[in-house]
Amino acid sequence: MTKMHLAQVNIGRVLGGPDDPRMADFYNNLAHINAMAERMPGFVWRLKDAEGSSAMALHWPGDATMAVNMTVWESDEALGKFVFQTVHRNIYARNQEFFETPKTPTVAMWWIPAGHIPTLQEAKERLDHYVAHGPSEFAFGWAELPSAKLWQEKRCA
């Protein structure tokens, strides 16, 4: 049986750049939170731009105004622990301060064979499918994961 990892993508239109005072907490914490993710048990990979510190210079296919974050984890529990049980949750819970309010889901997850690195195009196909058809084996959200209890307890997704 092939070992599977969890890929996740989340997108958002930021409300300002690094020089915008409203965005100071977001940008000032970005490198710290990304480094923490890489040290977490169960972390496998994250999307980075050419600079190698974040993915902020990368853009969602078909929408250059949309920021993107994509990671791979050994399990849904590992991702859930990072998102909801570390300092990441403090910034995540404030997403309305940093990102436009979305009209459709902005997070999608899917299982991939261990060793596979997802592409932006693959992530777009997964998120588009999730938005159009709802949760399935092809793409799903927090509510479809066994570890969704964390999300329900923290109420910040």
N, C-alpha and C positions, 0 to 999 in steps of 0.2 A: 504494500500500500504506500502511495506517495505521501510524504510529509507535506502538509499544507501550512502556509503562512497567511496572515491577514494583511491585505493592502487597504489603505484608506486614503481618500482624497477629500480635501475641503477647499472651497473657493470662497472668495469674498471681495467686494469692491471697497477698498479702504477709503476712509473719509478725508485723508490728507497724507502728505509726504512726511519724511523724517524731520523737516523743519517746522511742521505744523504743531503748535503747542498742545492741541487736543490729542495728538498722537504720541506724545512723549513717553508715556508709560508703555505703550505697545512697542515702539522701536527700542526703547532703553532695555526692555526685557527680552527681546527677540533672541539675541545671541546666547544669553544665559539659559533660556528655556530650550533652545535647540541643542545646546551642549548637554543639558540635563537629560534630554530625550536619548541622546546617543549613549549615555552611561546607564540607562535603565536596563534592568534584566528583561530580556525578551525583545529588545530593540534589534532590528536587522538592518534597515536602510532608510534614508530620507532623501528626497529630492533637493538638490542644491544648484545654484546658478554657477557661473564660471568663477566667481570670487570664492565660492566654496563655503560661505558662512550661512547663507539662507537661500530661499528660493524667491525672494522678493523681486528680483530682476527678471524672473520668468513670468510668462503670462499664459492664461488659459487659451487653448486653441479657439480661434474665432472671436475672442473678446480680449483685446490687449489691456482693457481697464480692470480686468479681474485678476486678483492675486491668487496664487495657488500654493497649497501645501500638500505633500504626498509622502506617506511613510509606509513601511512594511514592518510587521511585528510577528513574533513567533505564535502569539495567541491573542484572542480578544481580551483575555484577562490582563495581559501585559499592557495592551493599549489602554484599556479602561483604567488601570492603576495610574499610568502616566497622566491621562487626561483629567481624571477626577480626584486623584489622591496625592497630587504634588502641587507645587506653586503654580503650575500651568492652569489649574482650575480658576485661580484668581483672575487671570487675564481672560480666560475663556468665558467666564461668567460676565465679563464686561464687554463682550463682543459688540453690543449695540452702540458702545461709545466709539468704537474704532472702525466698524464696517456698516455699510448701508443695510437696512433691513431687507432681507431677501423675500421674494414672492414665492419661490420654490425651494425645495431642499438644496442645500449646499454641501452636504456630506454624503459620501457613498463609500461602502466597503464591499470587498469581495475576497474570496479565498483564492490563493495562487499556489502553484507548486513551489516548495522551498527552492531557493536559488534563482527564481524568476524575478526580474526587476521590471515593474510596470512602466509603461510610457505615458506621457501626457495624453496622447491620442486614445490609448486604452482606458485611461481614467475618464476621459470625456465620454467615451461610449458607455461606460458603466454608469456614470452620473446621469447622463441623458436618458438611459434606459430606466433608471430608478425614478426619475422625475415623470417620465411618460407612463410607466406601467406599475409603479409601486414596488414594494419589496419582492424579491425573488432570489433564487440561487445565484443569478447573474450579478445582482447588486442589491444591497440592503442598507439599512441604517441602524442606529443604536438599538432601537426597539426590538429588532430581530435577533439580537445577540444574547446568549446566556448571561453575559455579564451586564445586561441592561439594567439590572437591579441597582448598580452603581449610579447610572444616569437618573433613574427614578428617585433615588435617595437624595442626590445632590441637586437635582432640578436645574441644571445649568447647560443643558444641550438644546 
